[in-house]
């Protein structure tokens, strides 16, 4: 199976399945001499892990990271950083009912057609549990770039939107509620709605907004490896993501150039930031901000038509432990993938200018 690695110089390769012995990864290209805060990494894992509140899946996994190589006496050695995250709470029997059936809007059907075999326990490799390894790599990347601040938050759940611009938000409040929305009033409405949807045996989608501040000018390449293109690829590789927009996004398509152009200040900053901190595929020093759309979780606790491996339409009801809304747990994953992209481009820029 190809496609298990991301990055050019700072590179993460992940392995493992949802119901296997462990997940894990190898981080290659991390420079030597970086002090690693293991507690900070575990904190990021706790933000992503299941079972953390009443509005997420109740699978109980501590998601403790065990580092195997690449870190000595609290600092990176420059060699590959290997790690594993043991799976401790698998309930594979919950998935025996889909052994011969393909769940609607899951990867079951395409995996079996592509590979001729599939691990049906929790979706195997296609499970969102794979993202735990990305969060580890992202936490290391954040410690590579301590000056850059990456803050993601839930900006909508279903039809409930946080209308305030990010400049009016206090990101320190994001972790104050299980929805991970930094506006208390909006968070309460979102949480109530998720609980209602869960009670109905259904699921709901939403969006995560990410703001990246203190980004140096010059990250990104001018043609195929534009910074926003790589951020888009990274976000679209996350399970359940259906859309990505940065800066003015689709709203920019409605505007005139005279409305959309970001006029300069004398110091090179801009009076507005509809470009979203990226111009010509390269960071311009302004805040980078983007939004990621997540679809509703495909497994619902309601009867649906399905397809079995003999070509028969069958009826099935979802079983097991699943998120009624994935966006609260997606917040640290979005931050992690953003950090990985920025760390990679930072190292690429160092090849042009060692003093960068």
C-alpha positions, -999 to +999 in steps of 0.1 A: +000+000+000+015+033-011+006+067+002+016+062+039+041+090+040+039+128+039+066+155+036+098+161+017+125+169+043+104+166+074+086+134+067+061+113+086+053+076+077+025+060+097+015+024+102-011+003+120-048-004+120-077+006+142-079-029+158-043-041+154-017-043+182-006-007+178-004+024+157+029+041+151+051+061+129+086+072+119+095+109+117+124+114+094+143+146+088+139+162+123+170+182+130+192+173+160+194+192+192+157+201+196+144+198+231+114+176+232+086+182+258+070+147+261+042+161+283+033+185+256+031+157+231+009+136+254-013+167+259-019+169+222-027+131+222-053+137+250-070+163+229-075+138+200-081+106+220-115+089+222-137+088+253-129+123+265-165+136+267-201+126+263-202+140+227-175+117+213-170+080+208-168+061+242-139+039+231-114+042+260-078+045+248-051+063+268-031+069+236+002+068+255+031+073+231+061+052+234+092+066+217+116+040+204+144+060+188+157+094+178+154+111+212+182+109+238+183+128+271+154+149+260+168+161+227+164+149+191+195+131+177+188+138+140+181+101+134+146+087+126+122+092+155+102+059+159+072+056+181+042+034+188+008+039+203-006+007+217-043-002+211-057-013+244-095-013+240-104-030+208-139-046+205-135-063+172-167-083+176-187-050+172-177-052+135-185-089+128-218-078+112-200-060+084-175-088+075-195-095+043-212-061+040-201-027+028-212+002+050-226+032+031-201+061+026-173+041+042-141+029+025-151-008+028-162-013-008-133+005-025-107-011-002-118-046-011-120-038-048-086-022-048-067-047-026-088-078-028-088-080+010-098-057+038-096-055+076-132-049+085-125-044+122-132-007+127-123+000+091-087-012+095-063+012+079-090+035+067-101+043+103-096+078+116-076+062+144-046+064+121-046+102+127-032+095+162+003+091+146-001+124+128-007+142+160+026+129+174+045+141+144+026+175+145+035+179+182+072+174+174+069+198+144+053+224+168+084+222+190+106+227+160+089+260+153+080+275+188+077+310+174+048+300+151+014+298+168-011+274+154-047+276+168-076+256+154-111+256+167-146+244+158-164+271+138-196+253+129-216+222+138-244+215+113-264+247+109-249+264+139-221+288+130-197+309+150-201+342+133-173+361+151-141+368+132-110+350+146-095+384+156-123+387+182-117+353+198-096+343+228-080+310+217-071+302+253-109+294+258-109+267+231-102+239+256-128+252+281-156+231+265-159+196+249-168+211+215-135+231+213-152+263+203-137+294+219-170+312+221-190+300+251-225+308+237-219+291+204-202+262+221-232+256+243-256+256+213-233+232+194-229+208+223-267+207+228-272+200+191-246+172+190-263+155+220-297+158+202-282+142+170-266+114+191-299+107+208-315+103+174-289+077+164-276+101+137-244+121+131-236+157+120-208+174+102-191+208+108-161+229+101-127+236+118-110+270+113-073+272+118-052+304+123-014+304+120+004+334+133+041+346+133+048+328+101+080+341+085+079+355+049+091+330+023+075+295+031+062+278+001+073+272-035+060+293-065+045+267-088+033+231-079+044+232-042+025+263-032+020+267+005-018+268+003-017+238-021+002+217+004-020+228+033-050+218+012-035+184+004-026+179+041-061+188+053-079+168+026-059+137+036-077+138+070-106+113+073-140+128+066-127+161+051-148+173+021-136+208+017-108+233+022-106+271+017-081+297+028-083+334+030-114+348+013-121+313-001-152+308-021-165+343-010-137+358-030-153+345-061-181+370-056-159+400-052-143+426-075-105+431-077-109+465-062-126+449-032-103+419-029-068+434-033-048+436-001-032+471-002+003+475+013+015+494+043+050+509+041+065+480+061+053+454+037+023+443+057-012+447+042-042+467+053-065+437+048-057+400+046-081+385+021-051+366+007-050+346+039-013+352+045-002+335+013+005+353-021+019+335-051+020+303-030+044+319-006+038+331+030+038+369+032+041+373+070+004+380+076-018+355+095-026+324+076-062+313+081-082+285+065-113+265+070-118+227+068-152+210+062-159+176+077-188+154+066-211+136+091-196+104+104-208+076+081-218+051+108-253+059+121-274+039+146-303+037+122-314+011+097-300+017+062-297-002+030-263-017+024-246-040-001-230-074+006-201-090-012-225-112-033-241-081-048-273-082-027-289-051-012-293-058+025-304-039+056-280-030+084-278-009+115-245+006+128-229-009+158-199-001+179-186+031+193-186+061+170-185+099+171-218+116+166-197+146+154-161+143+145-151+180+145-142+184+182-116+157+180-104+169+146-091+202+160-057+188+171-054+168+139-058+200+118-032+217+139-008+188+136-010+186+098-005+224+096+026+221+117+040+192+096+035+213+064+052+243+080+081+223+094+087+208+060+088+241+042+109+256+070+136+230+063+133+234+025+139+271+030+170+263+050+185+247+020+183+280+002+194+302+031+211+285+061+204+317+081+166+315+075 
